[in-house]
Amino acid sequence: MNNKPAPAAQTLPSGVMLNAYPDSIGKRLADTVEFLKRYEFRNAFSLFYILPTFFHSDLDRGFSIIDYDINEELVSRQDLDDLDELGIQIKLDLVLNHLSVRSPQFVDLLQNGDDSLYRDFFIDWNAFWKGHGQMGPNDHVVPNQEYLDKLFMRKPDLPILKLRFPDGSLKTYWNTFYQKVDFDEITASDFAHIKGLTPEEAAEIADHIKVVVKNKGQLESVDLECVADFKDEVIAAVCKKREFLGQMDLNARSELVWEFYEDTLRKLSDYGAKIIRLDAFAYLHKEPGQPNFFNRPGTWEYLERLRGIAHKYKLIIFPEIHAEYGAGIHEEIAREGYPIYDFFFPGLVIDALDRGTNEALLGWISDILDNNLQTINMLGSHDGIPVLDLKGKRIEGDYRPGLLDDDQIEATMQRIIERGGRTKNLYDANGNKIDYYQVNATYFSALGEDEQKLRLARAIQMFMPGVPQVWYLDLFAGTNDYAAAERGRTAGHKEINRTTLSIIDIESGLKRAIVRDQLDLIRLRNTSPAFTGQMEVLTTEPWLLHISWQHSDTKVTLKANLRNHDFTVLQDIGSGEEVLMSFEPEACAPMIQGAM
């Protein structure tokens, strides 16, 4: 990529990381802090990734940020002080690519138009594509096909949201991710002020608009060709009945955006954060004729600038990215000195436990060790179980295989779907599905709600290299929440794995062996000095998995059978090997159905 020396790697702290929203347990972060103070959780976690409803937000469960001030409905400064007192460091998000339409910057832009200080803070779609496309019938530029072919879409149709300004002008802004547009009921009275429009015509227009909005979820100029003489006045009236939300892409060519990033990183450091996850960073750098996902060298230039700011505030940043294993992007990021998310691990564990073979999982472990990758791994998370990430990739005529072949990936995905998972897809610029992105399910449900599989999955995670991140709902063996998935609108499929646990749920959960056993495994990883030493994967039969960690005189070993899912954890502190934990399917508590 370049000839400069490899930058110094940022070193992640050690220990196990909890992952939850501020209100995942109880009603506020204070409730989670209280359970972390209990003796059952003593020494279990050294880190806590708190999801971004920590801040003021309005869409996509926190990832549509209004501002980075503390959301005092859920979080207090006392909570942060208490976590520090417990010796738990925190990890927070910086959502690089976008801000909410309700952010102070976008509100100012809407109010003041071209006179706004923030007129270049967001990406004016038509201005961006000027000279690279043609104006379409709906008042926005449609890029030429050679540019469209390079766009990577997170939703059907073009990534735009249209807004009408107080002076009546209509502008289109880049909106890669979610948007939600709602209309209050539209009636003939909304058009009574339009001169020359009869009451009968007003009623017909209202009925027409109701049908369009119901079918399309939005209203565009082309939908009103039937009332061309009154089109502008009708649109202005309808806009008064419209409420919209959206994650508006930031224009990183603007120095004001970089001032905003610096102010935000300073603020996150002040909250006590040590690790910052760069959400959606790969979409930030945009240039006509280049992909809108991880284009180079622009993405690297942005990351290097961000790393310099983070260093000033003693923060570790790491980029969050989903991409095929065969694309090698994870290796590219690691070579630049960044830690990476291990999005390959969750699917590999499901495959290993379902097929009873260690081959693919051992291949990935070898990659991590051979390439000295710094990783944060997980089983479940606030998002889905990655599928695309396991695939191979053809680059410039050469094919690099995936960690699983396509048939194995399809089989894994279908098993999760049969167990109740929901799918998320990717699209091309014409709205056609081009691939699966991930499957949404709790990890326990993805494993067929088999408690022994969940125990072994957790044991394998605790013996993996990197920082283990534990989703709160996995810890309590939560099952798919279908009602929440059905209730959810934008990104509703993700709510299948975000059930809020009450204090009563926690109390009853702690009586279950599957919860206590996971806590024992987590505590071992978080406290044993062995895990600060060297990892060794022992040669075994393909249905077995034996992993050891040793530091000085302390050695711990996992011996697992991937076929029947029994396993043993042994420890040697210099006086001979002893069994710390032993789990066989018939010895474990029966599975309990339901979310808790």
C-alpha positions in Angstrom: 0.0 0.0 0.0 2.8 2.4 0.8 6.5 2.3 1.8 6.3 4.0 5.1 7.3 2.0 8.3 4.5 0.1 9.9 3.0 2.2 12.7 3.3 1.1 16.3 0.4 -1.1 17.3 -2.1 0.2 19.9 -2.2 -2.3 22.8 -5.6 -3.3 24.1 -6.1 -3.8 27.8 -6.5 -7.3 29.1 -9.5 -8.8 30.8 -13.1 -9.6 29.8 -15.5 -7.0 28.5 -19.2 -6.8 29.2 -21.4 -5.4 26.4 -24.9 -3.8 27.0 -27.0 -0.8 26.5 -27.3 1.5 29.5 -30.9 0.2 30.0 -30.3 -3.5 29.1 -30.6 -4.4 32.7 -33.3 -2.6 34.8 -34.1 0.9 33.7 -30.8 2.8 33.9 -27.0 2.2 33.8 -27.1 2.4 37.6 -29.0 -0.9 37.7 -26.2 -2.6 35.7 -23.6 -1.1 38.0 -25.4 -2.4 41.0 -25.4 -6.0 39.7 -21.7 -5.6 38.8 -21.2 -4.9 42.5 -22.7 -8.2 43.6 -20.5 -11.0 44.8 -21.6 -13.2 41.9 -20.0 -10.8 39.4 -16.9 -10.0 41.5 -13.8 -10.1 39.3 -15.7 -11.2 36.3 -15.3 -8.1 34.1 -12.5 -5.5 33.6 -14.1 -3.6 30.7 -17.6 -2.5 29.7 -18.6 -1.6 26.2 -21.7 0.7 26.8 -23.7 1.2 23.6 -24.6 4.7 22.4 -27.9 5.3 24.0 -25.3 6.5 26.5 -25.6 9.7 24.4 -28.7 11.6 23.1 -30.0 9.7 20.0 -33.2 9.1 18.2 -33.0 6.2 15.7 -31.2 2.8 15.2 -31.1 2.2 18.9 -28.5 4.8 19.6 -26.5 4.9 16.4 -28.2 8.0 15.2 -26.5 10.5 17.5 -28.0 13.9 18.3 -25.1 14.9 20.4 -22.4 13.3 22.5 -23.6 14.7 25.8 -24.6 12.1 28.5 -28.2 11.0 28.2 -29.1 11.8 31.8 -32.3 9.7 31.5 -30.1 6.6 31.4 -26.6 7.6 32.6 -25.2 9.7 35.4 -21.7 10.8 36.3 -22.0 8.8 39.5 -22.4 5.6 37.4 -19.1 6.3 35.6 -17.4 7.0 39.0 -18.8 3.7 40.3 -17.4 1.8 37.3 -14.0 3.4 37.8 -14.2 2.4 41.5 -14.8 -1.2 40.5 -11.8 -1.1 38.2 -13.9 -1.4 35.1 -12.7 0.6 32.1 -15.2 1.7 29.5 -15.4 1.5 25.7 -17.7 3.9 23.8 -18.6 4.6 20.2 -17.7 7.5 17.8 -20.1 7.2 14.9 -17.9 8.6 12.3 -20.1 8.6 9.2 -23.2 10.3 10.3 -25.3 12.4 12.7 -29.0 12.7 13.3 -31.2 15.2 11.5 -32.0 16.4 15.0 -28.3 17.2 15.7 -27.6 20.9 16.5 -25.6 21.1 13.3 -28.4 19.8 11.0 -31.1 21.8 12.8 -29.0 25.0 12.2 -28.7 24.0 8.5 -32.4 23.5 8.2 -33.2 26.8 9.8 -30.6 29.0 8.0 -29.9 27.2 4.7 -26.9 28.6 2.9 -26.4 31.1 5.7 -25.7 28.3 8.2 -22.2 27.8 9.5 -22.9 24.1 8.8 -23.9 24.4 5.2 -20.9 22.1 4.2 -21.1 19.9 7.3 -23.2 17.3 5.6 -23.1 16.0 2.0 -25.4 17.7 -0.5 -26.1 14.8 -2.9 -26.7 16.9 -6.0 -23.7 19.1 -5.4 -21.5 16.0 -4.8 -22.6 14.3 -8.1 -22.6 17.5 -10.2 -21.0 16.6 -13.6 -21.2 12.8 -12.8 -24.9 12.1 -13.5 -28.2 13.4 -14.7 -31.1 15.1 -12.9 -33.9 12.6 -12.5 -37.6 13.1 -12.4 -37.6 13.3 -8.6 -35.4 16.3 -8.2 -32.2 14.5 -7.4 -29.2 13.6 -9.5 -28.9 9.9 -10.6 -25.2 9.1 -11.0 -24.0 7.7 -14.2 -24.0 3.9 -14.3 -20.2 3.5 -14.0 -20.4 5.4 -10.7 -23.5 3.6 -9.5 -21.8 0.2 -10.1 -19.2 1.1 -7.5 -21.7 2.1 -4.7 -22.2 -0.4 -1.8 -25.7 -0.1 -0.4 -27.0 -0.7 3.0 -30.7 -0.4 2.0 -32.7 -0.5 -1.3 -32.6 2.5 -3.6 -30.2 5.4 -3.5 -28.8 6.5 -0.1 -30.6 9.8 0.1 -33.1 11.8 2.2 -34.8 14.9 0.7 -35.6 18.0 2.8 -37.5 21.1 2.2 -36.0 24.3 3.6 -38.0 27.3 5.0 -37.6 29.2 1.7 -39.3 26.4 -0.1 -36.2 25.0 -1.8 -35.7 21.2 -1.8 -32.3 19.6 -1.2 -31.2 16.0 -1.2 -28.6 14.8 1.3 -26.5 11.7 1.5 -28.1 9.2 3.9 -26.3 5.8 3.8 -28.1 4.2 6.7 -31.5 4.4 8.3 -34.3 6.9 7.8 -37.9 7.0 9.0 -40.5 9.3 7.4 -44.0 9.6 9.1 -47.0 11.5 7.9 -49.9 12.8 10.0 -53.2 12.1 8.5 -53.6 14.2 5.3 -57.1 15.6 4.5 -58.7 18.0 2.0 -58.5 20.8 4.6 -54.7 20.8 4.3 -55.1 22.2 0.8 -58.0 24.6 1.4 -55.7 27.6 1.2 -54.5 26.9 -2.3 -56.2 29.3 -4.7 -57.8 27.8 -7.7 -58.2 24.4 -6.1 -61.8 23.2 -5.7 -62.9 21.3 -2.6 -63.5 18.2 -4.8 -60.0 18.5 -6.2 -58.5 18.9 -2.7 -60.2 15.7 -1.6 -59.0 13.8 -4.6 -55.4 15.0 -4.0 -55.6 14.0 -0.3 -56.8 10.5 -1.3 -54.1 10.2 -3.9 -51.4 11.2 -1.5 -52.6 8.8 1.2 -52.3 5.9 -1.3 -48.8 7.0 -2.4 -47.5 7.4 1.2 -49.0 4.0 2.2 -47.3 2.2 -0.8 -44.0 4.1 -0.9 -43.6 5.6 2.6 -42.7 8.9 1.0 -43.9 11.5 -1.5 -41.8 12.8 -4.5 -42.4 15.3 -7.2 -43.1 12.6 -9.8 -46.0 11.5 -7.7 -47.8 14.8 -8.2 -47.6 15.2 -12.0 -51.4 14.8 -11.9 -51.6 18.2 -10.1 -48.8 20.0 -11.9 -50.4 23.4 -11.6 -50.4 23.2 -7.8 -47.5 20.8 -7.2 -45.2 23.1 -5.2 -48.0 24.3 -2.9 -49.3 20.8 -2.4 -45.8 19.6 -1.5 -45.3 22.5 0.9 -48.6 21.6 2.6 -47.7 17.9 2.9 -44.2 18.7 4.3 -46.0 20.4 7.3 -47.6 17.0 8.1 -44.3 15.1 7.8 -41.9 14.1 10.5 -38.6 12.6 9.5 -35.6 11.0 11.1 -32.4 10.1 9.5 -28.7 9.5 9.9 -27.1 12.1 7.7 -23.6 11.5 6.3 -20.9 13.9 7.4 -18.8 15.7 4.9 -15.3 14.9 6.1 -13.8 17.4 3.6 -15.1 20.1 6.0 -12.7 21.2 8.7 -15.7 21.9 10.9 -16.3 18.1 10.9 -12.7 17.5 12.1 -13.2 20.1 14.9 -16.3 18.2 15.8 -14.4 14.9 15.9 -11.7 16.4 18.2 -14.3 17.9 20.5 -16.1 14.5 20.7 -12.9 12.5 21.4 -12.0 14.9 24.1 -15.5 14.5 25.6 -15.3 10.7 25.5 -12.0 10.8 27.2 -13.5 13.0 29.9 -16.2 10.4 30.5 -13.4 7.9 31.3 -13.4 6.0 28.1 -10.2 4.1 27.2 -11.3 2.4 23.9 -13.2 4.1 21.1 -15.0 2.0 18.5 -15.1 3.8 15.2 -18.6 2.9 13.9 -19.2 3.0 10.1 -15.8 4.5 9.5 -15.4 2.7 6.1 -18.2 4.8 4.6 -16.7 8.1 5.6 -14.4 8.9 2.6 -16.4 9.5 -0.5 -15.2 10.5 -4.0 -17.0 10.2 -7.4 -15.7 7.2 -9.3 -14.5 5.5 -6.1 -16.3 2.9 -4.0 -18.2 4.5 -1.1 -16.9 1.7 1.2 -13.3 1.6 2.4 -11.8 3.4 -0.6 -8.1 4.0 -0.6 -5.9 6.0 0.2 -8.6 8.4 1.5 -9.8 6.1 4.3 -6.3 5.6 5.5 -5.6 9.3 5.6 -8.7 9.9 7.6 -7.9 7.1 10.1 -4.3 8.4 10.6 -5.7 11.8 11.3 -8.1 10.4 13.8 -5.4 8.3 15.5 -3.4 11.5 16.0 -6.3 13.1 17.7 -7.0 10.0 19.8 -3.4 9.8 20.9 -3.7 13.4 22.3 -6.4 12.1 24.6 -4.8 8.8 25.4 -7.5 6.8 23.6 -7.2 3.5 21.7 -9.3 3.6 18.5 -10.2 0.6 16.5 -12.2 0.6 13.2 -15.4 -1.5 13.1 -15.8 -3.2 9.7 -17.7 -6.1 8.1 -16.0 -7.5 5.0 -15.3 -10.9 3.5 -12.4 -12.8 5.0 -11.1 -13.3 1.4 -10.9 -9.5 0.9 -8.1 -9.4 3.6 -9.3 -6.0 4.9 -8.9 -7.2 8.5 -5.2 -8.0 7.8 -4.8 -4.6 6.1 -6.2 -2.8 9.1 -4.0 -4.8 11.5 -0.9 -4.0 9.5 -1.6 -0.3 10.1 -1.4 -0.9 13.8 -5.1 -1.1 14.7 -6.9 -3.7 16.7 -9.8 -5.4 14.9 -13.2 -6.9 15.7 -13.2 -10.6 15.3 -16.4 -11.0 13.3 -15.3 -14.4 12.0 -15.4 -16.1 15.4 -19.2 -16.3 16.0 -20.1 -18.2 12.8 -17.0 -20.4 13.1 -18.1 -21.6 16.6 -21.6 -22.4 15.4 -20.1 -24.4 12.5 -17.7 -26.2 14.8 -20.3 -27.2 17.3 -22.9 -28.2 14.7 -20.5 -30.2 12.5 -18.2 -31.4 15.2 -15.0 -30.4 13.5 -12.1 -28.1 14.5 -10.7 -27.4 11.1 -12.1 -24.0 10.2 -11.8 -22.7 13.8 -8.1 -23.8 14.0 -7.4 -22.2 10.7 -8.6 -18.8 12.0 -6.7 -19.2 15.3 -3.5 -19.8 13.3 -4.2 -16.7 11.3 -4.5 -14.6 14.5 -1.3 -16.0 16.0 0.8 -16.0 12.8 -0.2 -12.4 12.0 -0.1 -11.2 15.6 -3.6 -9.8 15.2 -5.1 -7.9 18.2 -8.7 -8.8 18.3 -11.9 -8.2 20.3 -14.1 -11.2 19.9 -17.7 -12.0 20.7 -20.4 -14.6 20.4 -23.6 -12.5 20.3 -23.8 -8.7 20.2 -26.2 -5.8 19.7 -26.0 -6.6 16.0 -26.5 -9.8 14.1 -24.4 -12.9 13.7 -22.0 -12.2 10.7 -22.3 -14.3 7.6 -20.7 -12.3 4.8 -17.5 -12.1 6.8 -16.8 -15.8 6.4 -16.8 -15.8 2.6 -14.0 -15.9 0.1 -13.4 -13.1 -2.4 -12.1 -12.7 -5.9 -9.8 -9.7 -6.3 -8.3 -8.8 -9.7 -8.8 -12.3 -11.0 -7.4 -14.1 -8.0 -9.7 -16.0 -5.6 -8.8 -16.1 -1.9 -11.0 -18.7 -0.2 -13.1 -18.0 2.9 -12.9 -19.5 6.3 -15.8 -21.7 5.3 -16.9 -22.5 1.8 -20.1 -21.1 0.4 -22.1 -24.4 1.0 -21.0 -24.5 4.6 -21.9 -20.8 5.1 -25.3 -21.4 3.5 -25.9 -24.4 5.7 -24.9 -22.5 8.9 -27.1 -19.7 8.0 -30.1 -22.0 7.2 -29.7 -23.7 10.5 -29.8 -20.4 12.4 -32.9 -19.4 10.4 -34.6 -22.7 11.1 -33.9 -22.0 14.8 -35.8 -18.7 14.4 -33.2 -16.2 13.1 -34.0 -13.2 10.8 -31.9 -12.2 7.9 -30.4 -8.9 6.9 -29.4 -8.3 3.2 -27.2 -6.1 1.1 -28.4 -4.3 -2.1 -27.0 -2.9 -5.3 -27.7 0.6 -6.5 -30.9 -0.7 -8.3 -32.4 -2.1 -5.1 -31.6 -5.7 -6.0 -30.4 -8.1 -3.2 -26.8 -9.1 -3.8 -26.0 -11.0 -0.7 -26.9 -11.8 2.9 -25.2 -9.6 5.4 -26.0 -11.2 8.8 -28.6 -13.3 10.6 -30.2 -11.8 13.7 -30.8 -14.1 16.6 -29.6 -14.5 20.2 -26.6 -16.7 20.3 -28.4 -19.3 22.5 -31.2 -19.6 20.0 -28.7 -19.8 17.2 -27.2 -22.8 18.9 -30.6 -24.5 19.1 -31.2 -23.4 22.7 -28.8 -26.1 23.8 -27.2 -25.2 27.2 -24.2 -27.4 26.8 -23.4 -25.9 23.4 -23.6 -22.4 25.0 -21.3 -23.5 27.8 -18.7 -24.9 25.4 -19.0 -21.8 23.1 -18.3 -19.6 26.1 -15.3 -21.8 27.1 -13.9 -21.6 23.6 -14.3 -17.8 23.6 -12.5 -17.5 27.0 -9.5 -19.5 25.5 -9.3 -17.5 22.3 -6.6 -14.9 21.8 -7.8 -11.3 22.1 -10.3 -9.5 24.4 -13.5 -11.5 24.9 -16.6 -9.4 24.8 -19.8 -10.8 26.4 -23.3 -9.7 25.3 -25.4 -9.4 28.5 -28.3 -11.5 27.0 -26.0 -14.4 26.1 -24.8 -14.5 29.7 -28.4 -15.1 30.8 -29.1 -17.6 27.9 -31.7 -15.3 26.4 -33.9 -16.7 23.6 -35.2 -14.9 20.4 -37.6 -12.1 21.2 -40.0 -12.4 18.2 -42.5 -10.0 19.6 -39.9 -7.2 19.8 -38.7 -8.0 16.3 -42.3 -7.6 15.0 -42.8 -4.4 16.9 -39.6 -2.8 15.7 -39.7 -0.7 12.6 -36.4 0.6 11.4 -33.8 -2.1 12.1 -36.6 -4.0 14.0 -35.0 -7.3 13.1 -32.2 -6.5 15.6 -34.6 -6.2 18.5 -34.8 -10.0 18.5 -31.6 -10.0 20.5 -32.0 -6.9 22.7 -34.5 -8.0 25.4 -34.4 -5.8 28.5 -33.8 -7.8 31.6 -35.5 -6.8 34.9 -33.9 -7.1 38.3 -36.2 -10.1 38.8 -34.8 -11.7 35.6 -31.3 -11.3 36.9 -32.2 -12.8 40.3 -33.8 -15.9 38.7 -31.1 -16.1 36.1 -28.4 -16.4 38.8 -30.2 -19.5 40.0 -29.5 -21.3 36.7 -26.4 -23.4 36.3 -25.9 -22.1 32.7 -25.5 -18.6 34.0 -23.2 -19.5 37.0 -21.1 -21.8 34.8 -20.5 -19.0 32.3 -19.5 -16.6 35.1 -17.0 -19.2 36.4 -15.4 -19.4 32.9 -15.4 -15.6 32.5 -13.9 -15.1 36.0 -11.1 -17.5 35.2 -10.2 -15.7 32.0 -10.4 -12.3 33.7 -8.2 -13.2 36.7 -5.8 -16.1 35.8 -2.2 -14.9 35.0 -2.0 -17.8 32.5 -3.9 -15.7 29.9 -1.2 -13.0 30.0 1.3 -15.6 28.7 1.6 -17.9 25.6 -1.2 -19.7 23.9 -0.7 -23.2 22.5 -3.0 -25.3 20.3 -2.4 -28.9 20.9 -2.6 -31.5 18.0 -5.7 -33.6 18.4 -8.2 -35.6 16.4 -10.4 -33.3 14.2 -13.4 -33.6 16.6 -11.4 -32.4 19.6 -10.1 -29.0 20.6 -7.3 -28.7 23.2 -5.9 -25.2 24.0 -3.4 -24.2 26.7 -2.3 -20.9 28.1 0.8 -20.5 30.3 2.5 -17.7 32.1 5.4 -18.6 34.5 4.2 -21.5 36.6 0.5 -21.1 35.9 -1.0 -23.1 33.1 -4.7 -23.6 32.2 -6.0 -26.0 29.5 -9.3 -26.5 27.8 -10.0 -30.0 26.5 -13.2 -30.2 24.5 -15.1 -32.7 22.4 -16.9 -30.9 19.5 -19.1 -33.8 18.8 -20.8 -34.4 22.1 -19.8 -31.0 23.6 -18.4 -32.2 26.9 -15.3 -30.4 28.1 -12.8 -30.0 31.0 -10.8 -27.1 32.2 -7.6 -28.0 34.0 -5.1 -25.9 35.9 -1.4 -26.5 36.8 0.2 -24.0 39.2 3.5 -25.9 39.4 2.3 -28.7 41.6 0.5 -30.9 39.1 -2.6 -30.7 36.9 -6.0 -30.5 38.6 -9.5 -30.3 37.2 -11.1 -26.9 37.7 -14.3 -27.5 35.8 -15.8 -30.5 34.1 -19.0 -30.4 32.0 -20.8 -33.3 30.4 -24.2 -33.0 28.7 -26.0 -35.4 31.0 -24.6 -33.7 34.1 -25.8 -30.2 33.2 -29.1 -28.7 34.2 -32.0 -29.2 31.8 -32.6 -26.4 29.2 -35.2 -23.8 30.3 -37.3 -22.4 27.4 -38.1 -18.7 27.2 -36.2 -15.5 27.3 -35.2 -16.0 30.9 
